[in-house]
Amino acid sequence: MRRQVLLFLSLQCLSYVIGQVSYSIPEEMSKGSVVGNIAQDLGLDLKRLKSGKARVNTGGSVEYIGLKKERGVLLIQERIDREALCGETTPCALHFQLILENPMEMFRVTVEITDINDNTPSFTNAEKRFEISESAVIGSKFILEKAIDSDIGMNGLQRYSLTPTDNFILKLQNQADGSKKVEIVLQKPLDREKQEYISLLLTAIDGGEPQMSGTMQIFVNVLDVNDNAPTFNKPLYRAKIQEHSPKGTSVTTVSASDKDIGVNGEISYLISTSKRVLSELFKINIKTGEIILIGDLDYEKAKMYQMDIEVVDSGGLSDSTKVVVDVIDINDNSPYINVLSKSETVLEDSPPNTVIAMLSVNDPDSENNGEVECNIDANIPFKIQSTLNGFYTLVTEVALDREIASQYNITVTCSDEGVPSLSSSVTLTLQVSDVNDNAPVFESSSYEAYIVENNTPGLSVFTVRARDADWNQNARVSYILEDSSVNGVPVSSYVSVSADSGVIHAVRSFDYEQIKDFHFRVKAQDGGSPPLSSNVTVKILIQDQNDNPPQVLYPVQTGGSLVAEMVPRSADVGYLVTKVVAVDVDSGQNAWLSYKLQKATDRALFEVGLQNGEIRTIRQVTDKDAVKQRLSVIVEDNGQPSRSAAVIVNVVVADSFPEVLSEFTDFTQDKEYNDNLTFYLVLALAVVSFLFITCLVVIISVKIYRWRQSRIMFHSNLPVIPYYPPRYSDTLGTGTLQHVYNYEVCRTTDSRKSDCKFGTAGSQKVLMMDPSSTGTMQRIQSEKSILDEPDSPLEVRNCTYHNNSPFKNFTIILLHALHLLGCSQ
């Protein structure tokens, strides 16, 4: 088999490379036959064919040739019959494209199909009958049917032969379309009396190897006396008709004449049946010679038809002419759009001129009807470019933004230039993939939140929200409290921020009197890579609560001395005795103070100013009034609920200072008992503390001594025999000698004695109190060995402690200390 390969590669100034390769193969090759090594011819690597998803695009027609990517060769997939594929068209070729992706590349492939001698010359009719008058003159011609051979070139029809040649010889005449006109010519007069019927054999022979032939039988019936043959007026007729004209349309009319008269002058017309397609499209009126359309003409299938018209008289004499019918194209085909390759998604930060799709457009119409122009909508960021004749690329025109449009439906419309214009369109859906190009944005440039003081720690104060215009992980916002300090203290000790919801929680309870407001910054960070963030300032304002009672500044209340105000007996009404001065560290209405006289020795003698706290007389002082006056003044704020403070004001009604001193002495005698009690309490506390510290020092010394003794025994060579007390039990059964013992504490309120008992029954685990106020507490204590050895002996002792201190709490403290140190004493 002879195969010719011609490779044309051309580099275009485009966003991808286009090449062309041509092959030549014979028809009727078996399936699986190799057409050519396209990878080698195009200089492509086999890996490139696989990674680029190489495929063959035939534009929707039958895929006769396929691609074997593993070998990089083109293989026959379907039987190729050149005659069925191209008919008489030469050269006959298959055109398709090889498409690669990542990056997109396209190569045009042309495979020429060469003819082989696979068709035998044949005649439409197996026999032909003539009725020829015996008076036919020598040289009379009789038209024969042409043989049909679908092959071309040397494999097509080459010659004819006629046998016998006693009366007739074969004459061939070349025609304008390259075919041969076949005639038999009378070379010897006929004599009906000698031979009424003549049988001839016409053989058509091709030039293939091996040579093939077909025959047609010719029967001649010899008649009498018709010596003039009909003749056509013109040797060639031309007609034009539009494609898809309705059936019954008149194409043209041929005309012939016969010089004979009568029956011998009657002529009839017929179309040569050498081509079957002609009999399906046209018919001729045998009497008038009018050629009428009976089929559907399609310019895209055939642009011209040639037919042979015969005229025969009643005597069998005939003539022929040729009719050429030109089919006029009309715009009856819309452009056909084929998507060669397309991308489903594109990153929003893709640069301009990124290839989105490759298209091929074909319009089988001719001239302007086949000229195509493609366009897309003007309000989308894409453009379409023509790369080669009939091939287009769809590219991005500007940078994309997913936040403006996450999806595009791109409609490509291709229109021809016919009248009226026909168009077709295809819609491509393109998803824009998100990249992290938008930082989170808070709903406000700053925030203010209020919280009432004395709040519960963990209270939700406020929520900040930020939104990210990106999508999915790039839009997932996390909230972070930025490091800062408030009065030298990290802000994280004041508030916390929920990373997911942005809820701000109070970490501590706030005191308005210590801090009235503070601010901090919250960062919103998305989940992109790299992450983007933005900040916002949050100001927390502490709202005051009425949590502080008024504080009396004057008169000063002291425990060691007594202050009294003196009022002369000659004081008039409204005499200013003193002024109670108080403050409230709260603010606002919570700090508004009012003063009221709660109790007084003589309520009819004094009054207190509601707003200013001034104590004044409301009547004239008399001799009957008591010398010592004790006033109780309530200072109350305006909060809800209100808080108050009381102050005792001692007033002495006297005219001289010695009288005041005597009264003052009486006041101070009541204080002596309290002073003595305070002294004894302080002394008792010092003694108890000394005894407690002494016990701790002794216990620690004993523990150290025992530890040293146990270490000496451990390092000796003497065997150690473990000793288990009678009431020892390994409750867990693990063999790790977890020592369990119980102790009981009994205390009465009157005996002032406390007993500590160790080693009692250990079945109870709860604290029980009886009505006699005697408490019994039993516990299970797990104690490690001093040497941390599983077989070290455990010593359990019964010990009782008696404490004659008047302070009962000391006994409990001492018992806990002894328990923690192992009850060594």
Secondary structure, DSSP 8 states (H G I E B T S, - for coil): ---EEEEEEE--SSSS-EEEEEEEEETT--TT-EEE-HHHHHT--HHHHHHTT-EEE-TTS---EEEETTTTEEEE-S---HHHHHTT-SSEEEEEEEEETTTTEEEEEEEEEE--S----B-SSSEEEEEEETT--TT-EEE----B----GGGSEEEEEEE--SSEEEEEEE-TTS-EEEEEEE-S---TTT-SEEEEEEEEEE--SS--EEEEEEEEEEES------EES-SEEEEEEETT--TT-EEEE--EE-S--GGGG-EEEEE-TTSHHHHHHEEE-TTT-EEEE-S---TTT-SEEEEEEEEEETTS-EEEEEEEEEEE--S----EEEEEEE-SEEETT--TT-EEEEEEEE--S-GGGG-EEEE--TTSSEEEEEEETTEEEEEESS---TTT-SEEEEEEEEEESSSS--EEEEEEEEEEE--S----EESSSEEEEEEESS--TT-EEEE--EE-SS-GGGG-EEEEE---EETTEEGGGTEEE-TTT-EEEESS---TTT-SEEEEEEEEEESSSS--EEEEEEEEEEE--S----EEEES---SS---EEEE-TT--TT-EEEE-EEE-SS-GGGG-EEEEEEEES-TTTEEE-TTT-EEEESS---TTS-SEEEEEEEEEESSSS--EEEEEEEEEE-SSHHHHHHHHHHHHGGGHHHHHHHHHHHHHHHHHHHHHHHHHHHHHHHHHHHHHHHHHHHHSSS-------TT---SS-SSS--EEE-EEEEE-TTT--EEEEES------SEEE-TTS-EEEE--EEE--TT--TT--------------S-THHHHHHHHHHHHTT---
